[in-house]
Amino acid sequence: MTINKIIIILGEPNSIFLEILFKFFKSKKFNYLKKKIILIGSYDLSINQMKKLNYNFKFNIINKIDESKKNKINIINVDYHFKKEFSKITNKSNRYISKCFKIGLEIIKKNKNIGLINGPISKKHFLKKKYLGITEYLAKKTKSINQVMLIFNEKLSVSPITTHIPIKHVSSQISKKKIINNVLKISNFYKKIFKIKPKIAILGLNPHCETIDKKTEEKQKIIPAIKYLSKKKINIKGPFSPDTFFLKKNIKTFDVVVGMYHDQVLTPIKTLFNFDAINITLGLPFIRVSPDHGPNYDMIGKNVSDPSSIFCAMKFFNKIS
């Protein structure tokens, strides 16, 4: 697979996303980026936030991607009316964000070899409980099914079988079929992108992979899925007890850890690597990456946010030659 352009949808205007982008543009790594970057968002807001944060860049305003230039901050302007550089997050930005996504998805649909990075959005204001997250939003817009969330780090990645759902619903949403589907997509992704057969660990759901109940998710769903995948020559082991899995000896052995619910695997990965990780959505007709942080309203305008995740995103795309 070849990626030669990266579309960056700026997302929620009242967030730290432009700040961390500016930190990347200021770094030497921007000069070594092999891909063209095309921002989709408000030019005026970008300029105002840039000045507020004491950066000084020139933007290359374009109307179509063929006008983009390497090592330049190319931007397709989307009008957004604002009074201050940073304000409270409200529904006011919803139409603007929707338009940014629409433009970006239309470009990707008409052009090959393009990757997507999207900035954070407010689930409360933008998604309005219609979607569990941006993963599901993009799936609906692209008519895709069976998406997989992969939180990627070069040393160790994690993937939850269920994503943004209440804990009380987790057990009912786990199935042998879903585990098999997710693991196959993860394994194929590593083979296609990194040319390796990944070592995959599966966690159990219950403490120590056992309960006082006669029937357990491990026996009914997880172990049968592992047996099936092993027969398909997938390099997989488990189920492991979640409370002791993330020890050094284990995390050095595996490339990917598949857990049963969101915080079971995202809590340890963020503890291990902080923001040096990215959210990759598998199962879309293009590669979509999201920096592993939210709008972070408490820190906007302060220029103190950790940019590690956007550096990780650019490094990932740079490897796809």
Secondary structure, DSSP 4 states (H G I P E B T S, - for coil): ----EEEEE---SSSSHHHHHHHHHHSGGGTT--SEEEEEE-HHHHHHHHHHTT----EEE-SSGGG--TTSEEEEE-----SSSS----GGGHHHHHHHHHHHHHHHHH-SSEEEEE----IIIIITTSSSSHHHHHHHHHT--S-EEEEE-SS-EEEESS-SS-GGGHHHH--HHHHHHHHHHHHHHHHHHH-S---EEEE-SSGGG--SSSS-HIIIIIHHHHHHHHHTT--EEEEEPHHHHTSHHHHTT-SEEEESSHHHHHHHHHHHHTT--EEEEESSSS-EEEES----GGGTTSS----HHHHHHHHHHHH--
